[in-house]
């Protein structure tokens, strides 16, 4: 450690440079970073700089400082884009960001940055040996986004059992459709498609009379779309059951509506009769007074 | 030869110019690149930095050359560069990079500043490795100076010393000698032209520009006395000159400035903002034309400056006609009523904007009519259509727009906390009509869960005009929320007390096994784990651990909590020399509890109901008589069911401004005496209290309301009531779980196990407690502790610093309470009163710390001192949120 302490204070740049490389080779990356930090500004523009900057980025990568590593790899690529190391630097920039991107249930902004970086690499070096790997990384990140969206849908579905079921039924109807729009090829669409029918029926059942018809019809549309899209689905039977239930609801709704209209007409007729009678009585009274 | 690059220092043009047609770029293949003029730099490295390579196809003139120049300059290591074409053979082009090297900075040092400043400045002045140029030097000097001027060192001087660096060829060592001088403070702010608004009011608006504290009244009196002639003395004595209130204020303002909380340093950028605030203040008083005609900053003495501000107030304006246009949904009368500004009112642009767009105090402005009902695009634009004399006609132009439905809701910035923990708290949902007050409530509730910086929760609306929908993104910023409590203090009889407490408010049990998700602990699922150890050697120890899952089952906010605690209190013999430190008796309580708290939506959704079941073992070892028990050694147990109904709608847990918190709780044990008829008053205590039988009721209500519409001054009223009883009268009320009143109200400072501690400032800890005089006597005539207590508190709080990393507020209080040993004596009008003041500071890592000084007006009688005086003044220290 004494030697390193002396080096930290040293102004012999050649010695520093050699020592930095030595520590790097010995895989003592933290010490290498400290020495590179000191020596890099001084050797810029010399023949030593290129390799040193590359090692500097790698030292960060090896010590799992992915954000910094990504930055230094990008700087390296921008500075030495004709270098034979440029391809690796750009890949490592993307890879560092990829490794740094968090779990699906956290903020995914940095994952989107990673996707952009990977895309940049793939556009720039379509012939690269790492192309397949990059493709795999993108796939993995896309799956992460999909998982995030699916977990969000599941949460809305779960909360329909919570304190405000009505609000969450409606949230599910919108959210599940948005999911299908954003991830049309997702394997989760089958499950969510079934749940959409289930939820929209529950929503219709809780609706006020005036809105019931439209919502029941919407359920039927959702159900028919599901059966068309997933004819072999394991949920098929359940959906058919829900559909027939919806149909029954709709019929009883129509019956009720008809009945209601009949009764209103009847009531209206009675009121009119009553009014007419009152009028007649009043007229009779008036003429009697006269 | 063709010169292609723009050279910064080139003055002479090369002699033999090849004729190239600049209007028709042509493609060439680079046949050769050479670099000349290099001494320390490396040719290949420079060419590589330029991004050019032999065999590249480039167009001339074109991007390749200019981008090469840009790249070279960006490195900051060269003095000058030209790119020249030396030869063209068919499609082949020969390039020459003509470089000039200059010395570069190899080292940067500072003198005259401390390490922290040096660290910060090194980041700001990162010129190591760059070329020595005057502009770079000047720029750095300017940056250093600006850095110190911002800190109030207006007279900072920075000198640069350059030296050859012998360790590296062609390089320069640089030293900045900083002389920051002393801080310049503001002596006096002189305001002129303010005929209608007094100067001290204007000075109050200069939030970041304050006068130096001063206290000249003695100096002034002395100078008046020494300068008094008999004639003026006569005048002063006979009060012939009537003194107006304004004159008194002016005098006080001139001779006192008790401004100890605000610094009086001068920061130019703050001053600029402050001047705008003064104008805004004038505008809010109807002085629509007010301007600062002149202001100057000049030296008063070496370290102090004076500020002159001249104001031209102009006239005061009033509203005349207020008309609405473009409104179809609400008619003008409804809008006018909501606006609450009428013809003849003083013209106040600020208030008008508030009432139109967003009134943070009440939230019931004109926009709320529309924006709580989906009209997200609603805008209202006040236009001054006519100004006649001092009257202004305003037309309020409205655009109502369509009703907007929420399409999606998402969050950004949750780097530690899982999505579902945040999303489940959001009240605005897809499919709903947009609703501003729901949005505001969501922001409030997100700030209450404590994981995010409440000042930085921002909803980002991404509307889509075509289908009248909106995507809402809540932008969040995580903040550390774990609390560590490390405290030590002198606890009276018990001497030194140490506490180590850790509270993790965003724990994740699920992530414990996956080490890669620890940062630095398993976090993100919103669970709470609290560990606490408190001890002062052998005489008192307390260990507790608890775990809470706030959304047990994931469907409803039902909080499940599990806890374990163990406390020991020992009597140590301090006085006996032969037997020093012997254990003279101990009392232990060990308990476990399981609870479930539910949020309910009825009567409204601020209610919460919780139930918990607790089992406790009270273990006496030569200690029972402290509670007046007839036995010394033995065990008592209890199983109790606690039910609590609470309603809480306070707006901010740390510094509440609005809302109330009402809690009613009952604790019930099974009725053992009804089950076992053989137990009665005559039974020995071992039998009577083998299983404790009691019921206990507590009621607590607190209310917060801002004073004078300010968001800093808050009034709070609290009332507390509790009583313990027995089922029937077979064995009477148990001697445990009673009330102990007086002092700071902190459990840890009282070491009173098996009792309910209630504070009453201005009185000694535990001083208002029946049975206090008989404590320790076996079978005492009165058991220790009250069975019913009352307490009422009024507080006025003033927020000094809203900074979330250290929230500070001051308070003045008046409170009263009493504690009775039996129901016959209970008299809610016979209360011990006190008043005082205090301060609180909240730091996220330490929780709430407080100090109060209270004065007790009433006497606390005791047998030892039958004729005591008033309790008198005393200090109390508190740690943590005092609940009662």
Interface residues (C-beta under 8 A of the other chain):
Chain A: X11 X12 X13 X40 X41 X42 X44 X45 X46 X47 X48 X49 X50 X79 X80 X81 X82 X83 X102 X103 X105 X106 X107 X109 X148 X151 X152 X155 X156 X158 X159 X161 X162 X163 X164 X167 X168 X170 X171 X173 X174 X175 X178
Chain B: X40 X41 X42 X44 X45 X46 X48 X49 X51 X52 X53 X71 X75 X77 X78 X104 X106 X107 X128 X129 X130 X165 X167 X168 X171 X406 X407 X408 X410 X411 X412 X413 X414 X415 X416 X417 X418 X419 X420 X423 X424 X429 X430 X431 X432 X517 X524 X554 X555 X556 X557 X599 X600 X601 X605
